[in-house]
Amino acid sequence: MFRLKVREVAKQKGVSQRQLFFRSGVDIKTIQKMFRDPHTVVTVETLARLAKVLEVDVSELIESESDDAGPEKEA
C-alpha cells in the first residue's frame, strides 16, 4: 500500500491547496481529497503535475507503507 505526502510537501514548501490548483490545473476537489485522505488513488499524471509545481521529484510525493493486515495477514 502507498500513502501520498502531497500535504506534507506542500506545507514544507509553503504552497496552499489553492495555489496548487491554479498552478497545476489539477481539480481543486482532487487536491482537497488528497489533503484529507493520503490513501486517495490518483494518476501518475496528476502526481507529475503537482510535483512540477512543488519542484520535487514525483517519488517525494508518495511513500510505501507496510501492509500489516492484522490477523488476516498471510504467512
PyMOL commands that set and color helices and strands:
alter all, ss='L'
color gray80, all
select helices_A, chain A and resi 6-13+17-24+28-36+44-54+58-61+70-72
alter helices_A, ss='H'
color red, helices_A
select strands_A, chain A and resi 2-4+62-64
alter strands_A, ss='S'
color yellow, strands_A
deselect
rebuild
show_as cartoon
